[in-house]
Amino acid sequence: MVTPSLTRREFLSTTAAAGAGLLLTSCSPDSNSKSAANKASVLNKISIALIGCGAQGQVLLDSLQVIEGIRLVAVVDIWDYNRNSNVRRLKDNGFDVKGYHDYEELLANEKDLQAVVVAVPDFWHAPVTNACLKAGLNVYCEKMMSNTIEGARSMVATMRETGKLLQIGHQRRSNPRYIFALNKLIRDAQIFGRLTAAQAQWNRTVTNDLGFPKHSEIKPEVLAKYGFKDMHQFRNWRWFKGLGGGPLSDLGAHQIDIFNWWFGTPPKSVMASGGLDYYSNHDWYDNAMVIYEFPLAEGVARAFYQVQTTTSAGGGYFEMFMGDKGTIKMSENPSITKLYREDRADSWDDLVAKNYLRASATERPAGDADKVDVRETAPLLQYDIPVSFAKKIHQPHLENFFNAIRGTAKLNCPADEAFRSEYVIHKANEAIAAQKLIAITAQETEA
Amino acid sequence: MSEIHVFYHSAMATQFQVRLAGEEKAYAAQAAQAAFTLVDDLENKLSRFRANSEISQIAQLKVGEKLRLTGPVLACLRLAQKIEFATRGAFSLSAAALKTQPTKPLWSLIECEFSLRCDSGKLEFDLGAIGKGFALDGMAELLREWSCPEFLLVAGGSSILAGDAPADNAGWSCGLGEDNSPQRLLLKNCSLSGSGLAVKGQHILDPRTGLPGTLRHRAWALTDSAAESDALSTACMILREDEISEITTKNEGWLVFLQEKENWRHLGLRPMPPVA
């Protein structure tokens, strides 16, 4: 089990409430980071390339442009429109980048690369990642690892064979707020008591399939070479079997990974319902509801996950962990994050004093049982995590990858760890198709 | 007149519209969706209400610290600086910061490093008077890339950006003020923004004093870019008329409309667009 950590440098570049800084730093010390950070400033920057400039590639580019200590030398995309517009924008913003058509052209021409960031469609993750690892590069690959379990397994095998780093893009694993909540609130203070259930969701409104500007089409023979039937499939690969894994893979992967990470174990079973009920031109389920059973030491905890692509209702995207003493509703969006204390739980005042929590007010002491003071109605206390995070949400995970290359950090989501989540996400799609409960052994989830 | 397709999207605490003419509906819908995706991306970068936005990161800078910016944020801040200078400080990203700080915080763009540096105070930027216009400009560029030049873009009813006119039309009919305003202009390839007190009441601070300083009930600005019209219309709420005249004389592409009871007057050298 990997316990993601931030290096001291990463911690210091996040922002914590007054007093919480020490708590944060003590949460995951990295004694080598200071000298290593100094060393990085005098050594050459890490040369990297981005392979895949689609929607997720754009998100990663936003972070790659502001991370210090790296040199973005190339972007790769088979779509001229995407590649050329990104090269132009990056040059305008001070990056001397080249554009390449595909990863093979990149590897043939750029001999000084140390790492690549892979954000191509899922079914290309394994071939591209394996080729780059074998070429001696460290790889940050977006989730899902692959559209097949076999593809994901091959990535772990190549990582082990080559000894290179392979980070999978579950970016919450490096998010200081998530790490704090897990390490300090759940594991250390155990403020939610015995965890009995979890619930997570990511619902999205109906959208048109993605299109493309006139005169920007990729030639049919090029599309065919790279496994796409046509431009519509190229632009909307997430919804087609053989290319992507549908909404459970696109959105659910992030959150089901949190189930595994925070419960500290893969589930022992999955049952699910879903269907292709709305979109007539997709392959994958448009709506899915999944239930996992997690075998915890105290007993079973059940986790419900829903992803709908036909409504945005439900209050945003979040992961909620529920215990007999309290609940945390966690999200990348701090405004959605909430903590609830059960009335039967002990006071959280001492945790507020120790900067584990931030409270909207001080709890009114109950005092002597035979006396009471009467005044205005006291508001219900609101609690929050005392860690804010003023960076782009993918930035810490990429920084963790680059620090691991420098030798100053361990990967927060190496491929073998990510595989445990990968496996059970694929099993959820399988459970929908089978319309039955599927048992999962811990052994199965090991690559 | 060709059919006009209208699409809606909630963002930046208001509703955006894309109206497209001269295009088949399915293609128009995809182009509009691409434009709305761009707005969402800009909101993620520019909103002070998003904890991970670059504007939120800028607010965390200490004096002397710098932040590397992405292209769109740098472009927007460049424009804001230019308009602040052109309006003699009547428009400023830092107006709201004066609610919590005694003096306006100072900042610099380090162009060779593509960075912003905090020079004093806390950079609590509020892009509410330029961000929506900046988004419209980006949407327009994207729609032209998509070969959809006949568009009218609307941000919350306070800023519009007109592209080419629909076929057989002299322009998009745009009114000044209430619904179905009698004061209408036919606009193409320009932007019109309005500011006023009707919806939010007295909410505009004079960045030069930190105090509420509106001199009029409503003002409109007509310029080439929506970022400019958005910011200029806000500035014109607090600028004296002689100041507006001087500013619009120096910026020949700017035209300002002021309302006095039932009458509208315009200030500036830019030719009046045709009246609808």
Interface residues (C-beta under 8 A of the other chain):
Chain A: T15 A55 Q58 D62 Q65 V66 E68 R89 D92 N93 G94 T207 N208 D209 L210 G211 F212 P213 K214 H215 N333 P334 S335 S388 F389 A390 K391 K392 I393
Chain B: A26 Y27 A29 Q30 A31 Q33 A34 T37 D41 K45 F49 A51 N52 S56 Q57 A59 Q60 L67 R68 L69 T70 G71 L74 E113 F114 E145 W146 S147
